Amino acid sequence: MMNQANIALAISGVLYVFSCLLSVYYPGMFAVELFSAVSEAALVGGIADWFAVTALFRKPFGFPYHTALIASNRQKLIAATARMVQNELLSTSSIQQKIGQVCLVDLFIHWIEKQGGKVLIANTLARYTIHATQQIDLHELAKSAQNMMRTALHSWKFVPGLRTLGLTILERNQEERVIQFLLGKMKMKVAQIDTYKVIYSYLQSYAEEKTAAQRSTTFGFLAELFYEGAKVFDAINLEDAAKALQQEIYATIQDLEEKDHPLRLWLKQNLQDAIEKLGQDSVQTAEVENWKDALIDRIDFIQVLEPFFLYLLQPNLNEGEGTLAFIQNHSMLEQVKYFTKKSPIMGWVFMQSERYWGLFLQDKGKQAWLERYFQDAVCHGVESQHEFIGSIVKSVLEQLSNEALNRLIGDKVGEDLQWVRINGSIVGGLVGLCLFLFLHFIYGPWLLPWMKPFIG
């Protein structure tokens, strides 16, 4: 656009020079004088506006007075622009009004459901859950859990609970089922190799105790000699004895599975009597509770709790690629699946998050509450940080050099300024035309003769 303004000014100059030439060859000719007056006025108007526009950005021909106005008034211009943007274009009320027209909860839901927000949040949960659980001292956690369990179990009255359970079994006629269950568990235990080892160890200890006791008698030496000789000639085989005793115990338990077995009927009756009398004898109750407390104190819960917490809270995330490599080389969705599979606690976190998100989508009341919260938070932020807008504008503009600031303003209003220059030539030419016509047709013939008597 600047080229067009320069062309208009050049045309005005050329026309003025041409009019001067015509005045030499055609002096006193009306059309030439008219053309000369119009071109002269157009040239003057164009030059004046060129000077005015140019003076905004630099010093035309080095003229020092009231030129380069943008650079000279740099700080005023920057401050005024910052105030205009902050207080008028982006005022607090206008921003809050625009925010009030937007449903922030709908945008939030759309971002979660449609724009990958759910995966991003899940991935963030995975990272923070891993970081938090890896800071836990599992041994100390297991010790604390053991203390809590022991405290709770010590405070629990075992005998009343056992009696309530027994009476419930009797009321529901479930004693046969309970006995059958216990016998089945006993058979499984008796059939194990560990039971055989316990029986063998017991028989061996018993035989050694008997031999040691007989040594103190008159025939102790002969008894020990007989015992050792019997072992050598396989007359006494503790392994066979242990195996036979194990088989006998197993057969006895198997016989007890018959509901009409006398011993089973005796056990059933005594079990019923024991349940009904349970808790009536204070001494017996105290002994059972003391036995329970002693048993609780002997059990090392840490051996069970620490591996459990390790599996639950700190799964092995370093298998294969490793955690960091997996995060870097896979998408967010793959990361979420990976962490959920590796960590039960993380799977629980994701499951609860998904559950509560589904409930939130169905609860319009919660959405309305969150919308009010969002609106209040954003409006409060706008009010408290509104001055930051002007500070940003001022900071950005202050970083610009004078040339850059001139270029910025020129890019925004340069075309309008060049039209000012063009209009200066056009308006100057029209004013010249009007003045010329006024002088020749009004002032000369009419006004001047009328004024001469008064000015003498």
C-alpha positions in Angstrom: 0.0 0.0 0.0 3.0 2.3 0.6 3.9 2.1 -3.1 0.4 3.2 -4.1 0.7 6.3 -1.8 4.1 7.1 -3.2 2.8 6.7 -6.7 -0.1 9.1 -5.9 2.4 11.6 -4.6 4.6 11.2 -7.6 1.7 11.7 -9.9 0.8 14.9 -8.1 4.3 16.1 -8.6 4.4 15.2 -12.2 1.1 16.8 -12.9 2.2 20.0 -11.1 5.4 20.1 -13.2 3.3 19.5 -16.3 1.0 22.4 -15.3 4.0 24.7 -14.9 5.1 23.9 -18.4 1.6 24.5 -19.8 1.6 27.9 -18.0 4.7 28.9 -19.9 3.2 28.0 -23.3 -0.4 29.0 -22.6 -0.2 31.9 -20.1 -3.6 33.2 -18.9 -5.5 30.3 -20.3 -8.4 29.4 -17.8 -8.1 25.6 -18.2 -4.3 25.7 -17.6 -4.7 27.9 -14.6 -7.3 25.6 -13.2 -5.2 22.5 -13.8 -2.2 24.2 -12.2 -4.1 25.2 -9.1 -5.6 21.7 -8.6 -2.2 19.9 -9.2 -0.4 22.3 -6.9 -2.9 21.8 -4.1 -2.8 18.0 -4.6 1.0 18.1 -4.3 0.9 20.2 -1.2 -1.7 18.0 0.5 0.2 14.8 -0.4 3.6 16.2 0.9 2.0 17.5 4.1 0.3 14.1 4.8 3.5 12.2 3.9 5.4 14.3 6.4 2.7 13.7 9.1 2.6 10.0 8.6 6.4 9.6 8.3 6.9 11.7 11.4 5.1 9.0 13.4 7.9 6.5 12.7 11.0 8.5 12.0 12.4 12.0 11.4 11.7 13.1 7.8 14.8 14.7 6.3 16.3 14.7 9.9 13.7 17.2 11.1 14.0 17.1 14.9 10.9 18.7 16.2 7.9 16.5 17.1 9.0 13.7 14.8 9.6 10.0 15.4 6.6 10.2 17.7 6.3 6.4 18.4 9.9 6.1 19.6 9.8 9.4 21.5 6.6 8.4 23.3 7.5 4.7 23.6 6.8 4.3 27.3 3.5 6.2 27.1 2.4 4.2 24.1 3.3 0.9 25.8 1.5 1.8 29.1 -1.6 3.1 27.2 -1.7 -0.1 25.1 -1.4 -2.3 28.2 -4.2 -0.4 30.0 -6.4 -0.6 26.9 -6.0 -4.4 26.6 -6.4 -5.0 30.3 -9.2 -2.6 31.1 -11.2 -2.5 27.8 -10.5 -5.3 25.5 -10.0 -8.0 28.2 -11.7 -6.4 31.2 -12.7 -8.5 34.2 -16.4 -8.3 33.5 -16.0 -9.2 29.8 -13.9 -12.2 30.6 -16.3 -13.4 33.3 -19.2 -12.9 31.0 -17.6 -15.0 28.3 -16.7 -17.7 30.8 -20.3 -17.7 32.1 -21.5 -18.5 28.6 -19.4 -21.7 28.5 -20.3 -25.0 30.3 -16.9 -25.9 31.7 -18.1 -29.3 32.9 -19.2 -30.3 29.4 -15.8 -29.3 28.1 -14.2 -31.4 30.9 -16.3 -34.4 30.2 -15.6 -34.1 26.4 -11.9 -33.9 27.1 -12.0 -37.0 29.3 -14.2 -39.1 27.0 -13.2 -37.9 23.5 -9.8 -36.3 23.6 -7.7 -38.9 25.5 -8.1 -37.3 28.9 -9.1 -40.6 30.5 -6.0 -42.4 29.3 -3.8 -39.4 30.4 -5.4 -39.4 33.9 -5.0 -43.2 34.2 -1.4 -43.0 33.1 -0.8 -40.2 35.7 -2.5 -42.3 38.4 -0.2 -45.2 37.4 2.9 -43.1 37.7 2.0 -41.6 41.1 0.8 -44.9 42.5 4.0 -46.6 41.6 6.0 -43.7 43.1 4.0 -43.7 46.3 4.0 -47.5 46.8 7.8 -47.7 46.2 8.4 -45.3 49.1 6.7 -47.8 51.6 8.9 -49.8 53.9 7.2 -53.2 53.6 8.8 -54.6 56.8 7.7 -51.7 58.9 4.2 -51.9 57.3 4.0 -55.6 58.1 5.1 -55.0 61.7 2.4 -52.3 62.1 -0.2 -54.6 60.6 0.9 -57.4 62.9 0.6 -55.2 66.0 -2.9 -54.1 64.9 -4.0 -57.7 64.2 -2.7 -58.9 67.6 -4.3 -56.0 69.4 -7.6 -56.7 67.6 -7.4 -60.5 68.2 -6.4 -60.0 71.9 -9.5 -57.8 72.4 -11.7 -60.4 70.7 -13.4 -62.8 73.2 -12.7 -66.2 71.7 -14.9 -68.4 73.9 -18.2 -66.4 73.4 -17.5 -66.4 69.7 -16.7 -70.1 69.6 -19.9 -70.8 71.6 -22.0 -68.7 69.3 -20.6 -70.5 66.3 -21.2 -73.9 67.9 -24.7 -73.2 68.9 -25.4 -71.9 65.4 -24.1 -75.2 64.0 -26.3 -77.2 66.3 -29.4 -75.1 65.6 -28.9 -75.7 61.9 -28.1 -79.4 62.3 -24.8 -78.9 60.6 -22.7 -80.9 63.2 -22.5 -83.9 60.9 -21.2 -81.7 58.1 -18.7 -80.1 60.4 -17.4 -83.5 61.7 -17.2 -84.8 58.1 -15.2 -81.7 57.1 -12.8 -82.1 60.0 -12.3 -85.8 59.3 -11.6 -85.1 55.7 -9.0 -82.5 56.6 -7.5 -84.9 59.2 -7.2 -87.7 56.5 -5.4 -85.3 54.2 -3.0 -84.3 56.9 -2.3 -87.8 58.1 -1.6 -89.0 54.6 1.2 -86.4 54.1 4.9 -87.4 54.4 5.3 -84.7 57.1 3.0 -86.7 59.4 5.1 -89.8 58.9 8.2 -87.9 59.8 6.6 -86.5 63.0 5.5 -90.1 64.0 8.9 -91.5 63.3 10.6 -88.7 65.2 8.3 -89.2 68.2 8.9 -93.0 68.2 12.7 -92.5 68.0 12.6 -90.0 70.9 10.4 -92.4 72.9 12.7 -95.3 72.4 15.8 -93.3 73.3 14.1 -92.0 76.5 13.2 -95.5 77.5 16.7 -96.8 76.8 18.2 -93.9 78.8 15.9 -94.7 81.7 16.8 -98.4 81.8 20.5 -97.6 82.0 20.1 -96.5 85.6 18.7 -100.0 86.6 20.7 -103.2 87.4 20.0 -104.6 83.9 20.4 -101.3 82.1 23.5 -102.4 80.2 21.7 -105.6 79.0 18.6 -103.6 78.0 20.7 -101.2 75.9 22.6 -104.1 74.4 19.3 -105.9 73.5 17.9 -102.7 72.0 20.9 -102.0 69.8 21.1 -105.6 68.7 17.4 -105.7 67.8 18.0 -102.6 65.6 21.0 -104.3 63.9 19.0 -107.5 63.2 15.9 -105.5 62.1 13.9 -106.9 65.0 12.9 -103.3 65.9 12.3 -101.2 62.7 11.1 -97.7 63.7 10.4 -96.8 60.1 8.0 -99.7 59.6 6.5 -98.9 63.0 6.0 -95.3 62.0 4.5 -96.3 58.7 2.2 -98.8 60.3 1.1 -96.3 63.0 0.3 -93.7 60.2 -1.7 -96.3 58.3 -3.6 -97.3 61.5 -4.4 -93.6 62.3 -5.6 -93.1 58.7 -7.8 -96.3 58.8 -9.3 -95.2 62.2 -10.2 -91.8 60.7 -11.6 -93.5 57.7 -13.8 -95.7 59.9 -15.0 -92.6 61.7 -16.5 -91.4 58.5 -19.3 -93.9 59.1 -22.1 -92.0 60.8 -23.1 -95.0 63.0 -19.5 -95.6 64.2 -19.7 -95.8 68.1 -16.6 -93.5 68.5 -18.1 -91.0 66.1 -21.4 -91.0 68.0 -19.5 -90.6 71.3 -17.5 -87.7 69.8 -20.7 -86.1 68.5 -22.4 -86.3 71.8 -19.4 -84.9 73.7 -19.0 -82.1 71.2 -22.6 -81.1 71.7 -22.2 -81.2 75.5 -19.0 -79.2 75.3 -20.5 -76.5 73.1 -23.5 -76.1 75.5 -21.3 -75.9 78.5 -18.8 -73.6 76.8 -18.3 -70.3 78.7 -20.1 -71.5 81.9 -16.9 -72.4 83.7 -15.0 -69.1 84.3 -11.7 -71.0 85.0 -12.0 -72.9 81.8 -12.9 -69.8 79.9 -9.8 -68.0 81.2 -7.6 -70.9 80.3 -8.9 -70.9 76.8 -8.5 -67.2 76.4 -4.9 -67.4 77.8 -4.2 -70.2 75.3 -5.6 -68.0 72.5 -3.5 -65.0 73.5 -0.4 -67.2 73.8 -1.0 -68.7 70.4 -1.5 -65.2 68.8 1.8 -64.0 70.3 3.6 -67.1 68.9 2.3 -66.6 65.4 4.7 -64.6 63.2 2.3 -62.7 61.0 5.1 -60.8 59.4 6.2 -63.8 57.4 2.8 -63.8 55.7 2.1 -60.1 55.6 5.4 -58.9 54.1 5.2 -61.1 51.0 1.5 -60.2 50.7 2.3 -56.5 50.8 5.1 -57.0 48.3 2.8 -58.6 45.9 0.0 -56.1 46.5 2.0 -52.8 46.6 5.4 -53.3 45.0 5.1 -55.8 42.0 8.1 -56.4 39.9 7.9 -53.7 37.3 11.4 -54.2 36.1 10.9 -57.4 34.2 11.4 -57.3 30.4 11.9 -53.8 29.1 11.8 -52.1 32.5 9.4 -49.5 33.7 11.1 -46.4 32.2 11.7 -48.1 28.8 8.1 -49.3 28.7 6.8 -45.8 29.3 9.1 -44.3 26.7 8.4 -46.9 24.0 4.6 -47.5 24.3 1.4 -45.6 24.1 -0.5 -44.4 27.2 -3.2 -47.0 26.7 -0.6 -49.8 26.6 1.1 -48.4 29.7 -2.2 -48.4 31.6 -2.9 -52.1 30.7 0.7 -53.0 31.6 0.6 -51.4 35.0 -2.9 -52.7 35.8 -1.7 -56.2 35.0 1.4 -55.9 37.1 0.0 -54.3 40.2 -3.2 -55.4 42.0 -3.4 -52.1 44.0 -3.1 -50.2 40.7 -5.9 -52.2 39.2 -8.0 -51.4 42.2 -7.3 -47.7 41.8 -8.3 -47.8 38.1 -11.4 -49.8 38.9 -12.5 -47.4 41.5 -11.7 -44.4 39.3 -13.8 -45.9 36.5 -16.6 -46.6 38.9 -16.8 -43.2 40.4 -16.5 -41.6 36.9 -19.5 -43.6 35.7 -21.5 -42.4 38.8 -20.5 -38.8 38.1 -21.7 -39.0 34.5 -25.2 -40.1 35.8 -25.4 -37.5 38.6 -26.6 -34.2 37.2 -26.4 -32.7 40.7 -22.7 -33.4 41.1 -22.1 -32.0 37.6 -24.0 -28.8 38.6 -21.9 -28.5 41.7 -18.7 -29.0 39.8 -19.8 -26.4 37.2 -20.3 -23.9 40.0 -17.0 -24.7 41.5 -15.2 -24.4 38.1 -17.0 -21.0 37.4 -16.1 -19.7 40.9 -12.5 -20.9 40.6 -12.0 -19.4 37.2 -13.7 -16.1 38.0 -11.7 -15.8 41.2 -8.5 -16.5 39.2 -9.4 -13.8 36.7 -10.1 -11.3 39.4 -6.9 -12.0 41.4 -4.6 -12.3 38.3 -6.3 -9.8 36.0 -3.4 -7.3 36.3 -1.2 -10.0 34.9 -2.7 -9.4 31.5 -1.4 -5.8 31.4 1.9 -6.9 32.8 2.3 -9.5 29.9 1.4 -6.9 27.3 3.8 -4.4 28.7 6.6 -6.9 29.1 6.2 -8.1 25.5 6.1 -4.6 24.1 9.1 -3.5 26.1 11.2 -6.2 24.7 10.7 -4.8 21.2 13.3 -2.4 19.7 12.1 0.9 18.3 12.3 -0.5 14.8 10.4 -3.6 15.8 7.7 -1.4 17.5 7.4 0.7 14.4 7.1 -2.3 12.3 4.4 -3.8 14.6 2.3 -0.7 14.4 3.0 -0.3 10.7 1.8 -3.8 10.1 -1.5 -3.1 11.9 -2.4 0.4 10.7 0.1 1.0 7.9 -2.5 0.5 5.1 -4.8 3.1 6.8 -2.0 5.5 7.1 -1.1 5.2 3.5 -4.7 5.9 2.6 -4.4 9.1 4.7 -1.5 10.1 2.3 -3.5 9.3 -0.8 -6.6 11.1 0.6 -4.3 14.1 1.3 -3.5 14.4 -2.4 -7.1 13.9 -3.4 -8.6 16.3 -0.8 -5.8 18.8 -1.5 -6.7 18.8 -5.2 -10.4 19.2 -4.4 -9.7 22.1 -2.1 -7.5 23.7 -4.7 -10.3 23.3 -7.3 -12.8 24.9 -4.9 -10.5 27.8 -4.1 -9.7 28.4 -7.7 -13.4 28.5 -8.7 -14.2 30.7 -5.7 -11.6 33.2 -6.6 -12.5 33.4 -10.3 -16.3 33.2 -10.1 -17.2 34.6 -6.7 -14.4 36.5 -5.1 -13.1 38.4 -8.3 -16.4 39.4 -9.9 -18.5 39.9 -6.8 -16.8 40.1 -3.4 -13.8 42.1 -4.4 -15.8 45.0 -6.0 -18.2 45.0 -3.0 -15.3 45.2 -0.5 -13.2 47.9 -2.2 -15.3 50.9 -0.9 -14.8 49.5 2.7 -11.1 48.9 2.5 -10.5 52.2 0.5 
